[in-house]
Amino acid sequence: MNRSRVLSLLTVVLLVAIVLSGCQQNAPSTPAADSKSIVIVIPEDPPSFNPIIADTGYDALVMELVMLGLSDIDANGNVFPELAESLPTLENGGVVMDEDAGTMSVTWKMRQDVKWADGTPVTADDVLFTYASITDPENGGWIPGIDYIDSVDKIDDHSFTVNYNAVYTGYLTQFGGEQVVIWPAHYCDAAQGFAAWDCARQPLSNGPFVLSEWVNGDHMTFTRNENYYQAGKPEIEKISIRIVPDQSVRKTMLLNGDADLDMWTTEPMIADLEGQPNVEVSRSIENRWVMRIFFNLAAKGTTDPVATPHPILSDLRVRQAIRAAIDVDTISKEFFLGYVTPVWTEFFRTPYICNIPRPEFNPETAAALLDEAGWKDTDGDGVRECRGCETAEEGYVMEMDFITYSEYGEPLELTQQFIAEQLGKLGMKINLKIVEGSILWAASTDGGIEQSGNFDIDIWDDGYSGVDPTDFIYSYYAAASAEPDLGYNYMRWSNDEFETLLGDVYTLDEEQRKKDFCEMAAILEEELPQLLLFTAVNADAHSSRLQNVQTSANDLVTWNAADWTLK
């Protein structure tokens, strides 16, 4: 999931004004909930219960309350079965490899005690229906690795086999995890299409809670699923989700006992809540969100770095100079209040940790790199020009736009300004721009800035969920992902050796994967298509009476809502 895109989908101005006014003028004066219910506050309505479509985070939050996948991932990174009876592996015979053909098949056995809220059993037919709906050529969608599947074959009512045309390492969570659930074949209307069907707004639950009411822009109400397959769970009888756009109002509600959970709590809010007796902050065991700078290696407004290389950023020495000129420690201390952790490689999370030395903050080295690349200030105006550089016409001024998205808020805007000041001291003229995330990340056909290549440099945060970075790395660094609207390789970067390694890591040989990932890390360090700065906090604030909340880098905070208790 992409938190940056999530934050870009905030409510329209009129809705914000109406809801904010109501929250400020009519703040709750009674406790948030009785002994059997809780209140969650979020800034906007989820678009649906299907996070595959819009990927806002709020959709996944509510999805976890009512829908189940074959499997999920806990806060420690362990995959566990949900609808599945057990996890298929090579060892237990659930996974069968055809070494000669380079293919695999995976047989799943499902629990037989799970029912939909209307009493209908959850069966293999629901899995086949979900797969057919996703792969429908006209009305379907896309999930990671779906192209690796040739077919899904039913064995009996509670078992089926997924036949892959290659080795797919993410098979355990392909129909589960953070975004994918199994949909009811007898309830959803396939003719409406996977992206638009009504059951994504009015879901039929097989999870711990049931949606009982949804008033757009105001609240959602969930009640305990009395037929949930785990006996005695959930303990909580009712969850109310209130739409409160203003963070300060959400914080006040937590402090006053009028709310029990705030999702994706920011660093300034964490600092304000420290030491409060009735509020706790849950943080993920590992960080997920990485603040990163994207370099456009093609000329602004184009998408082919070979035909139209960027006049400044296509020179590796310039990218190296920019990194050497950025003081990450000061950013962490001054703007993120010490809550962030410096990171400079994609492979910093277990089990794939690569020993890439931390780059040094050294403005003198940065200046020397620019001099060597032929960028010099010969007229004394404080801005360098091309004087013998290899990538631009003689006299070309070293001036670029630097974009970020507005929804993150003040810490990122101050970071953008600080970096611009540091690059300015180096002799670069940096023009700051702040845009809505919906414009920054939109499809090229909708005028999306990055997909259209209409930028020089930008900065925002993203990271992979779960324990397998393979699909994430593919989407950001594969050559195929550089094509507009086919991925997130906004840099338009490619490397033949990297492409070979990227194909090789689709294997179940873990030692080989670790070796290949670290070779990939070395290539990324050498060529620097992106500049990773630090990991931002992944945290959720909750009332002290709400117990067993476990923020996770692998899923939304509601992943274990069935286990929450109240004291």
N, C-alpha and C positions, 0 to 999 in steps of 0.2 A: 504494500500500500504506500501511496505517496502522500505524506502529510502536507507537502506544499500545495499539491493540487486540491487536497482536502480543504485547506484554508481559503483557497481561491473561490469557493462556492458559497460564500457567506450570503445571507439574505439580502434582497434588494433594499434600497434605501427606505422606501415607504414602510416595508414590513419592520425593518430595524427600528424606525422611529416609533411605530405604533407599539411594538412589544417592549422596547426600552422604556417608553413613557409609562406603560402600564406597570413595569417592574419597579421603576423608581417611585411612582406615586402610590402604588398599591402593594408595597412589599409585604410578604406574608408576616403576620404577627403571631401566628400559631406555630407550634413545632412542625418540622417538615413532615413527620410521619409518626404514626403510633408504633407500638412495639412490634408490629408485624409488617410494616411497610417502609419504603424509603423513597427519596426524591433524588433523581439525577438531573443535573443542569448541563445543557449544551447550547451553543450559540445559534444553531439553525436546525430546521427540520432535516431528517434524512430524506434523500430523494426516493428511496424505496428500501426494501429489505434485501436487495440484490447488489452487493458491492462490486460485482464484476462490471456492472454497467457504468456507474458514475465514479466509484472509488473515492468517496468523500471521507470515509472513516466513520461517519455517523450511521451510514447504512450498515456497515459491519458491526457497529456497536449494538444496534437493535437486532440484527440478524442472529447474533449469538444468543439472544434471549429466547428465540422461538424456533430456530432451525438447527438441524444437525447435519454434519458431513460424515463421511466414512471414518474420518480421523481428525485429530486436532493436535496442537503442539502446546506443551505447558511452558511455564515461565523459565524453566531450566533448559529448554530446547529439546525435551523428550517428546517424541510422537507417541500418542496413545489412541486406542480405538474408541470411536463413538458408536456409529451404526454398525461398524465391523465387530465381529466376534473376537478377532485377533488380527495382528498385523502380518501380512504375508512377507516372507523372507526366503532367501536361498536356502537357509538352514532348515526351515520347516516345510519346504517344498511348495510354498505358495508362489515363489518366483522360479520360473524355468527359463534358462538361457539357451539360445541356439548360437553357439560360438561361431559356427561356419557362416551362418547368415547374418550374424551381428544383431539378432533380434531377441526379444524377450516376451514372455506372457506372464501375467499376474492374476492369480485366482483369489478372489475375496469371498469370505464367508461372513454373512451378516447375522446380527442378533435377531432372534425370533420373538422378542418380547417388547418391541418398540411399535407404538401405534401413533397414527395421526390423531389430532384432537377429535375427529369425528368417529374414532373407533376403528378405522380401517388400518390393517397392518402395513407397516413399512416393508417393502419387498424389493427384490432385484428388478422388478418392473419399473420401479421409481428411478433406479439408477440408469437403466437403459433409456427411459424417457428423458431424463436430465441430459444424458450424453447426446441423444438425438436432437434435443432442442438447442443445445449449444452449437452443434455442428450443422444445423440447418443452413443451407447455402443462402437463403433469402432472409430469414428472420433470426438467425443464430447470433452467437457471440464468440468470445475467444477466452481461453484460459491457458496458462503456461503449459507447454508440452502437448497440447491437443493435437498438433500436427504429427506427433509421433505415434498416434493411435490409428491402427487400421480398422479395428472393430471391437465391439463389446458384446460378448456372447453369453446369453443366459444359460445356466446349468440347471437350476431349479429355483424355487421361489425365494430362496435366501442365499444363493451363491451365483457367481458370474465370473467370467474371465475377460481381462483386458489384454488385447493382442497388440503389441508394439512393433513398429517397423524398424526400430533401433533401440539402443539402450537408453532409457530415460531415468535419470537418477532421482527425480522428484516424484516418483510414482506413489509414495506413501501418503502424500498430502495433495495429490492432484485433484481428488474429489473430496477435499476437506481443507483443513487449515484455516487461514485468515479470511478467505473470500468465497470459497466454493462450498455449497451445500447441495443436498439431494432434494429435489422438488417433487410434490405428489402428482403422479400421473393421472389420477382420477379427479383432481381438483383444478389444476392449471390448464388453461386453454392454449394448446400449442399453436393454434391458428393465429393467436394474437402476437406471437413471436416472443422469444426469450427476453428481449430487451424491453418489451412493452406490456407483457401480460399482467392482468389485474392481480394475480396471486402474489406478485411482488410488492403490492401495496396493501393487500388484505391476505396475509399469509395464513396457511393452515399449519398450525404448530405441531411439531413432534419434540420440541425442546422443553426446557423447564418452565417457561411462561407462555401465556397466550395473550395476543393483542386483543384488548376489549374496547379501546376507544382511541381515536386519533383526530384531534382538532388542529388543523394546520396552523402553524405559527404560534401555538399556545402550549399544547401538551399531548403526550401519549400515555396511555394507561395499560399496564400489563398485569395480569393476575396469574396466580399460581396454576400450573397445569396439574390437575388432580390425577391425571393418568400418566404422568412422567414415569419412565421406566425405572429410574433409580428410586427405590423405596425410601420414603421419608424426606425426599428432596423435591423442590427447594424448601428451606425453612421460611423464607420470606414469602408473604402472601400477596403483596402488591408492590409494583414498581411504577412510580410516576416519573416520566421524563418531561421536564419543563424547558421550553425554548426561551433562553435568556441571552440575547446577543452581547450585552455589555459585560466584560470580564469583571469589572469592579462590583457590579451587582451580584454576579455569581459568587465572588469572594465574600461579600457581605452576607449572603444567604448561608454560606458554609459556616462562617463565624457565628452567626446568630442561631444556628441549629435549624435553619429552614431548608437546607439541602444536605444531602449525604454524600454526593460524589460529583466532582468536576473533572471532566475528561481532558487529557493533554494539558496539564497545568504548566504554565510558562515559568521561566526562571525568576522574573520579578515577583510573580505571585507566590512562588515557593518561598522566596525570601520573606515576604510579608507574613506568611503563615507559620514560619519557624517559631517554635516555642508556644504556639497556641494550644491550650490544654484540651480543646474539644475537636481538634483537626489533626489528621496525620497525612503525610505525603508518602505514597508508595512509588518507588522507582524500580525500573526494570533491572534485572541482574546484569545484563549487558546493554550498552547503548546501541541504538539503531540509527537514528537520524544523523547524517553527516552533512555539515555545511560545506558546500563545494562551489568552486568557481569553474564555469564552463568557458572554454576558449573556442571561438569560431575559427576554424582553420581555413575556411573559405571566405572570400571577400563578402562583406556585408551585403545581404540581399541575394546571395547566391548559395548554392548547395554542392558545388563541385570544387574541392580544394586543389584538384589537379589542373583543371581548365582555368579556374579563377582563384588562385591562392590568396589568402588574406595578406595585405601588404605589410602588416606588422606582425601578427601572431603566427604566421606560418614559419617563422624562424624560431627554432627551439630555444635559442639563447634568450630571446625576449621572454618566453614563457618562464624560463628558469630565473630570469631577473625579477619578474613579477613575484615569484614565490619568495625569493631571497629578500624582497623589500617589505614583506608583510609580517608584522609583529603579532603572531597569534596569541602569545601570552598576555599581551596588553588587552587584546580584544576580549579574551576570556575574563580577565579581572575587572575591566572597566564596564563592559557592556552586557556580559552574561553572568556577572556577579560571582565568578569563580566556579560556576556549576558545569562548565563544559570541559571536555578532555581533548587535548590536541590529537589529531589523527592525520596521517599523511599517506596511507595506503588503504585500498579496498579490503585488504585481508587482515583485519584486526580483531575478528571475533572467532571464538572457538567453534569448531576444531581447526579452522583454517587461519592460522596466524603465521605471517611471513616476516622475517627479520630484515626489514627495510629501515636503514638508519634514519632518524629524524632529521629533516633538512634544517639548516642553520639560518636564523634571521641575521642577515648581513647586508646592509645597504651599500657598503663599499664593493662587495662582490657583485651586487646587482648592477651598480654603475659600470663596473669593469666589463660585465657581460654585454651591456648595451653598447659600450664603446667598441668592443670587439666585433659586434654585429653591424657596425657602421651607422649607428644612431647617435648623433652628436648635436649639441646646441652650439652652433657656430655664430649665431647672431646675438647671443646673450639675452634672449627674451624669456628664458626659463623653460622652453619647450624644445625637445630634440627634433632634428630633421634627418632624413635619409642622406647621409654623406658617404656614399660607397656601400650602402646596404645591398643585400642580394634580393630583396623581396619587394621593393618599391622604386618608383621613379626618384631620381635625384631631387632633393629638396622637399620630398613628401613629409608633411608634418605628422609627428607622433601624437595623434589625437584619436580618442576612441570613446564610444558610449559604454556606460557601465550600468546594467539594469538589475533591479531586484523587484520583488513583489510586495504589494502593500499590506497584505493580510497578516504577515508575520508580526509586524509591529515595530516598536522603537528599537529593541536591541539589534535587529538586523539593519535597520536604516542607519543607526549610528555606526555599525560595522562597515557598511558601504561607504559612508562618509570618511571614516578613518582610513580605510584602504585607499580611497581616492587621494587623500592628503599625502599618504606615504608614497604613492606612485607619482604624485605631483612633484614631490621633492626630488624624485628620481629623474624628472624631466619629461613626464608624460602629461598631456592635457586630457583629463578625464571628465566627461560630461555625465552627470548622474541622472538616472531616470528611474521612476517608481511607477509600476503598472499593476493592474489587477492580474492575479494569477490566471484567471480565465482567459485573458488575452495572451499572456506569456506562453501558456501551454496548449492553446487551442490548435486544432488541425490546421494544416496549411490552407485548406480550402476555406477556412473560416478566418483567415488572416493571422493565424498563430505566429508569434514572433520567432520562436525557436524553430518550429517545423519549417518555416519559410526561410530560415537562415538570416533573418533581418535583425542581426545583433552583432556586436563585437565581443563583449564579455558580459556574463551575468552571474548572479550568485543566489543560490537557494539550497534547500536541504532535502535529502532523500537517502534512503537506505533500504536494505532488503529485510523482509521478515522471514521467520523460520530459521532453519539451520543449513540451508543449501543456497549459496549465492549464485549458482550456475545461470539460472534464467535472468537474474538481475544483471550479471556481468554481460550476458549476451545482449540484452536490450540496450545497454549503454555503450558497448565497445565493439560489437560485431559490425563488420562492413555492411551487412544487409540492413542493419538498424539505422544506417546513416541516410537511407532513402526517406524522403519526407513522408510522415505519417505511418512508417513501418517500424518505428522504434524510437529510442531516446538518445541516439548517437548524434546529438546536436553539434558536436565538434566536427563531424564528418571525417573522423579519423579512421585509419585502417592500417593494419600491419600483418603481413603474410604469416610470420612466425606465430603471432598471437592467434590468428585464425586457426592455425593447425592445433595449437594447444586448446583452444576453445572447443574444438571438436573432440579432442582426446579426453576432456574432463567429463564427458558423458559416459561414465563407466562406474561400475559398482566396486571397483578396486580403490579403496579409500587411500591407501598409501600412494598410489599413482596420482590420485586427485590432488592430494596435498602437495606433491612434488610439482605437478603441472600448474597449480594455482600460484605457487611461489615463483615459478618461471614467468608467469603472466604478470605478477606483481613487479618483477624486475624490469619487464618491458615497459609497463606503465610508468615506472619511476624514470626510466631512461628517456621516454618520449613525452611525458607529461601532457596528455590530451586534456586532462582535468586537473584541477588543483584542489585537493582535499585539505580542509583547515582543522576542523574539530567535530566531535560528536556533541550534539545538543541533548539535553536531558529528556528522557522518556518517562514522564511521571503523571500521576493522577492523584488529586487531593480528595480525601474522604473524611467523613465524620468518625470520631473515635468509637462510636457505637457500632459502626459497620465493620465487621470482622472478616478476615480471610480474603481481603482484596489483594490481588497479586498483579501488579503492572508487569507487562511482558513486552519484550522486543519482538515477539513472534506473533502477537495477536492483539486484539483490543481488550480493554480491561474487563469486559463482560465475559471473557472466555470461560471463566469458572464461576459464573453467577449462581449456578445451582448449589455451590458450596458456601455462598455467603451466609453469614449468621449475624444476629443482632444481640448486643448485650445491653 
